């Protein structure tokens, strides 16, 4: 598997320039807000979304100022949604550090998320990037719809595989589609190439979310057991959907009953995990994830070979092979 640093190699200069550009986009004269945004900057994640914006532009041409605006707007939006997600999910950790919600509590966390979103919108308006604004606004709408639909289905515990894919397309893939589409559009790509890159991002985004859902049954916490956050939050994801589809009516009622009355009871959680593993739920999800990875890579076949294309191919592999 290629490292993330090698994937970023063709856009190293752009990413270094983006660091300064992004910092300036969230700078403020309010001391508390400045302190919090510095905390965010020091704990930045993998920056996969800006990377996707720049690679999607560079596979076609030379990144422009519009490319930087797109990357900053999407990163601001993504950071805002993560902050709001932590409040909604009552989550005290983000990327191995305390979340803003854990340190500054609900009111400040929500307001900081609002601030970042507004900064992104104002940046796009100042640059007169109205098409970009439309692309990203549509992404926000779809992400909200996906999240709300998942909450609705988690209350009834009756999600189908088709509904699951609709949810993760909206929740996760939509923003990656916006990255690829805006990156390509920023260098005046024609519609057909923009659509190919958007389809690449859609399949890569779906693979990314399936990988996260598999992690929930495998990733180890401090006590050496799967974290199982999805089970605790009554979220029915692909490994469990498949396992339930192959279970008897009696067994299905038993497992759904365990999830429904779950109070973070480790014995109940273990029963659900063991059920998913024994019914090959992880194997099935892994197979679907690789299907979408291959579809993503196939979308790149229309582009001539260059460094950016090789990095986008490696990024699809990285998404499915990563260990966190």
N, C-alpha and C positions, 0 to 999 in steps of 0.2 A: 504494500500500500504506500502510495506517495504521501509524503508529509505535507502538512498544510503550508509550511514555509516554501516548499518546492512548487506547490500549486500556485502560490502568490508570486513566484519569481518573475513572470512576464509583466506584472503590474506593480513591482516593488516601488518604483519611483512615484507612481500615482497614489499608492497607499500611504507613502510617507507624506506626500503633499496633502492627502485627504485628512491625515491626523490633525494638521494645523487648521484646515478648513472646517473640520467638524468642531474642534475646540472653540473656534471663533463663533460658530453658529449657536452655541449654547451659553456663551459668556453673558454675565449679568452683573449689575451693580448692587444687587441685593445680597448682602453678606451670607445669610443663611442659605439662599438658593445657590450661590456660588460655591459654598462649602459642599453642598449636596451634589452638585454637578461634577465637582472635582472627585468626589467619592465614586461616582459613576464611571468617570473616565479612567480612574486607576484600576477599575475592576471590569474592564471591557472584555467581552467574550471573544469568540473566534472571528467575528466580523465577516461571517459567511455572506451576508447580504450585500455589503459594499463590494466584496470580492466578486460576487456574481454580477453586479452592475458593471464593474470595470472590465471583467473578462468578456461580458456580452457586447461591450462596445469595441474592445480591442480585437475580437475575432473578425470584426468587419473593418475597423479603421482606427484612427487616433482619437482617444478620449478628449472630450471638449469640456468647456465650463459647464455646459448642460449636464454632462455626465457626473461631474462633482456635485451639482445641485441635486440630481436624482439620488446619488448615494447618500448624501447628507439627510435629505428628506426621509428616505426610507429607514435609515438608521435611527433618526429621531423618533419616527413613528414606532419602529420595532421596540426601542427602549421604553417608550411610553406605555405600550401594550404590556410589556413584561412587568413593569411597575404596577400597573392596574391589575394584572393577573395575580400577582402576589397578594394584593389586598383581597381580591375575590376568593382566592384559594386559602387564605389565612396562612400563607407560606412565609417562614422566617429565614429561609435560605435561598440564595440565588448564586449559582456557579461556585458553590463552596464557601461563600461569604454571607454575612448577614444581609438580608434584603433591606431596602429602604423602609419597607413596612415594619420590619422588626425593630429598626433603630428609631425612626421618626414617627411611627404609628400612622393610622389611617388617614387623617386629615391632610397631613403634609405629603404623604406618599401620593394621594390622589391629585393634589394640587401640583406636585412636581410633574406627574404624568401629563396633566393638562397643559402645563407650561411647555414641556418638550413638544407635544403635539402642535401647539400654537406656533412655536418657533419654526417648526417644519413648514407649516402652512404659509407663514409670513415670508419665509425664505423663498418658497416657490413663487409667491406673488411678487416679491421684490425683483426676482429674475424674469418675471413675465412667462413663467413656465406653466401655462394654463393646461396644456395637454397632460403634463406630468401630474398636475394637481388632480385632474380627472381620473387618471390611472390609479393614483394612490387612494383617492377618496373611495373609489369602487372597491379597492382592496380592503379598506377599513370596514365598509359595509358588509362585505362577504365574511370577513373574519368575525364580526359581531354576530351575524346570522348563524355561522357555524358553531360558535360558542354557546349561543342560546339554545340551538337545536340539540346540542349534546347534553346540556343541562336538563332539557325537557325529557330526552330519552333516558337519561340516567335515573330519573325519578320513577320511570315505568319499567326499566330494565328489559326493554324489548327491542333493542336495536338490531337491525339486519346488517348483513355485510354491505349491501348496496348503500344503506344509510351511513354506515361507517365511512365508506370511501367519499361520500358526499361531504361529510363533516370534515375529514382531514384535508380534503382539497380546499375547502373554504378556510379552515383554521390555520393551516400551515403552508400549503402550496400557493395560495393566492398571493401572498406577499413575495414569494420567490418568483412567481410569474411577473409581478410588477417590477421586480429587479431586472429580470432579463429583458422584458419589453421596453422599459425606460432606458436601459443601457444601450440597446440596439437603436432605439429611436433617437437617442442623443447624438448619434453619428450618422443620422439620415439614412438608415438602412431601409430597403424596400419592404413592403408589407409581408411578402412571402418569407423573407428571412427573419423578420420580427416574429412572425407566427411560429416558425420552427424553433426559435430560441425560447419562446413562451411555452411551447409544448415540452421542450427539454426541461425547463424549470418546473413545470407541472409534475412530470414524472419523478424528477429528482426530489421535489418537495414531498410527494406522497411516500417515496422510499425513506426519506428523512424521518417522517412521522411514524412509519411502521417500525423503523429501527428504535425510536424512542419508546414505543409501546412494547417492543420485545425487551428492552432494557428493564422495564418495570418488573418483569418476572425474573430477571437475571442479575441486575446490578446489586452489588452488596453494600449494605450500610455498615456502620461502625461495629455492629454485632455479628457481621458475617452472613446476614440473611437478605433476601431480596427486599427492596424498599417498598414495593407494592402500593405506591401512592394511588394508582388508578383504581385498584380494588377498594382501598379505603374511601375513595371519593365516589365509589359506585359507578365508575366509568367502564363501560363495556367496550373493550378494544378487540382488534382482530384475533389475537391468540385465543381469547375466551369465546368469541363469537363462533370460531371454527370448532372448538372443543364442545361447545353446547350443541352445535348442529349435529354432532355425531353421538350424542348421549340419549339415553332413554328418557321418557317423559318424567319418570320418577327421579332420576339422577339430576335432570335439568332443574326440577323444582327444588331439590336439595341444595344445589350449588347457588341458585339465585336466592334462596332463603338465607344462606350463609352470608352472601353479599349484602342483602337487604338489611339484616339485623347486625351487621358488622359494627363493632365498637372498638376497632383496632385490636381485637383479640387475635393474638399471634397464632393460636391453634387453628382458628377458623380460616385465617389468611393462608396458612400452610396447606390446608385442605384444598382450597381453591387453586393454589399454585400447582400442587401435586396433580390435581384433576386436569389442568391445562397441559402440563407436561406429558402425562400418561396418554392423553388423547391427541397428542401431536399438534397442539395448537401453535407452539413455537416454530416447529418445522414448516407448517403451512404458511405462517406469517413471513418467515424467512424466505420462502419460495416466492411469495407475492412481492416482497421487497425487491428481490433480484430481478423479477420480471419488469418492474418499473424502472430499475436502474438500466437495464438493457434497452428499454424503450427510450429512455433519456439519451443514451449514447447514440442510438440510431438516428435521433433527430439531428445530430451534428454531422451526419454523413454528407449533407449538401454543401458543407463549407470546405474551402480549401485548407490543406494542412498548414497550421502555423502554431506558434507557442500557445496562444490563447485557446485554440481548439484542444490541444493536448492537455492543457490545464483543466478545461471544462470536463473532459473525459475522466481525468484523474479525480476531479471533484466528485463526480458521480460514484466512483469507486470508494473515495474517502467517506462519503455519506453512509454507505452500507457497511464498510469495514471498521469504522471508528469504534473505540471502546468506551466512549463517554459522550 
